[in-house]
Amino acid sequence: MFLTSRTSCATIEKTQRNKGVGHIMEMEQKLAVLGAAAKYDVSCSSSGSNRAEKRGGLGNTEACGICHTWTADGRCLSLLKVLLSNACVYDCAYCVNRVSAPKPRATFTPRELADLTIGFYRRNYIEGLFLSSGVIKNPDYTTENMIETLQILRGEYGFNGYVHAKIIPGADAALIDALGRLADRLSCNIELPSSVSLGRLAPQKLPEHILTPMKTVRNTLRGLLEDGSGRRSETPVFAPAGQTTQMIIGASPDTDYTILKLSKGLYGHYKLKRVYFSAFVPPAQWGQSGPTGGPNPNVPLLREHRLYQADWLMRFYGFDAEELLDERNQSLPEDVDPKCDWAVRHPEAFPVEVNTAPMEVLLRVPGIGPTSARRIVAARRQGRLRGEHLRKLGVVMKRAQFFLTADGKFSGMLTPGHPLLRRQLTDGRDIRQLSLFDSPEAPPLPPGVLNPSYMEFAAPVNLAELPMPLAGTLP
């Protein structure tokens, strides 16, 4: 939890003033348990919807985010992220809240959670609510309790702030519809990248229990747009910020290629706003045992990071999953990002002339993003662009210099297709996630590899054998 124990205790005491000391302590303990249990769900971000403050109501929602402060990586801080309950009847092998896990259990009543949310909001600790839950009794019963919580917030308190609600797989369609009319965003976690893995690690969950709610949300949103009811001046009547999902990475043997193809299908078929990835983190009480009884999988956070980069390329840069990976190469590289990896593997596409290349080609150049590509297209209408102009337009020349020309001039030390180019893009470093037991000393550079720190070679080479323009840049 991002709230201190003193802060949370004070707020609980004020909101539960007439219920006795014992109840205050019970609420604080519930908050500690259920706040910690919610930290493994990463599928929450800015709201993507607007709701203006109303007379007699409480709060508002902005499309750019649920609050006015974000971290450097875009995450919003002031969101009460909590489970309604961590008591779950399912025994999913990867889940910290599974029924067989030896841990304390707690459950909020709808009234308790609604009062707690309003108490935090009135003291400016939060701007919205992220509501999820373990499966209490069955999916319908759990969803009914979540709906009751939001009905108290929206109806009794007139709360207009952002609410992200989790769909419980297997819940009735009518309950999902009621939940969507109270929440700004819905999400149903797909959990694992394949039905085989889902059946092995979460046998109580069926793929149709996850995909059917996604289809229901998609069809409802589509219907609102087609009949015009979702475009009126007031807040749209159903999940105006759309839906998202989350996949656990590393708990199953599914490859990055499988994950990216599934993400592509989810974006195209179910119109998801975002697919989130969460590297599998084995709970401490498991010891050396993994989710299936074997050894714990070693899931580097770098893999999660590379998947997010690849996902961004598919969403905003026009890349396809089959371009980034294929049947022969099913894992994203660790040494360079997916865009640089694609560029190195396709030297025939470079160098690109920035004064003539169309927008979709500029987006494939490492070091050029959507913003800098738009600036290039706008600036070249006024005159020819040269190398010194590109940095001012936001181009990261450290990477882009190897893949473009400006007014016919190539400024890179290595040409596209050069065998040392990949190493140069990593600054000569060994890119890997370290453990606490790794030696801090970097491995020595192999003979003939350019050392970027001193611009000299680690071993003598024949300069005559180097391709231009590298040979011409050396003394």
Secondary structure as GFF3:
##gff-version 3
##sequence-region A 1 475
A	DSSP	alpha_helix	5	15	.	.	.	ID=ss1
A	DSSP	three_ten_helix	17	19	.	.	.	ID=ss2
A	DSSP	alpha_helix	21	37	.	.	.	ID=ss3
A	DSSP	three_ten_helix	38	40	.	.	.	ID=ss4
A	DSSP	beta_strand	79	83	.	.	.	ID=ss5
A	DSSP	alpha_helix	110	122	.	.	.	ID=ss6
A	DSSP	beta_strand	128	132	.	.	.	ID=ss7
A	DSSP	alpha_helix	139	151	.	.	.	ID=ss8
A	DSSP	pi_helix	152	156	.	.	.	ID=ss9
A	DSSP	beta_strand	162	166	.	.	.	ID=ss10
A	DSSP	alpha_helix	173	180	.	.	.	ID=ss11
A	DSSP	beta_strand	185	187	.	.	.	ID=ss12
A	DSSP	alpha_helix	195	201	.	.	.	ID=ss13
A	DSSP	alpha_helix	207	227	.	.	.	ID=ss14
A	DSSP	three_ten_helix	229	231	.	.	.	ID=ss15
A	DSSP	beta_strand	243	249	.	.	.	ID=ss16
A	DSSP	alpha_helix	256	270	.	.	.	ID=ss17
A	DSSP	beta_strand	274	279	.	.	.	ID=ss18
A	DSSP	three_ten_helix	284	286	.	.	.	ID=ss19
A	DSSP	alpha_helix	301	316	.	.	.	ID=ss20
A	DSSP	alpha_helix	321	324	.	.	.	ID=ss21
A	DSSP	alpha_helix	338	345	.	.	.	ID=ss22
A	DSSP	three_ten_helix	347	349	.	.	.	ID=ss23
A	DSSP	beta_strand	352	353	.	.	.	ID=ss24
A	DSSP	alpha_helix	359	362	.	.	.	ID=ss25
A	DSSP	alpha_helix	370	379	.	.	.	ID=ss26
A	DSSP	alpha_helix	387	392	.	.	.	ID=ss27
A	DSSP	alpha_helix	397	400	.	.	.	ID=ss28
A	DSSP	beta_strand	404	405	.	.	.	ID=ss29
A	DSSP	alpha_helix	421	425	.	.	.	ID=ss30
A	DSSP	beta_strand	450	451	.	.	.	ID=ss31
A	DSSP	beta_strand	456	457	.	.	.	ID=ss32
A	DSSP	three_ten_helix	463	465	.	.	.	ID=ss33
A	DSSP	three_ten_helix	471	473	.	.	.	ID=ss34
###
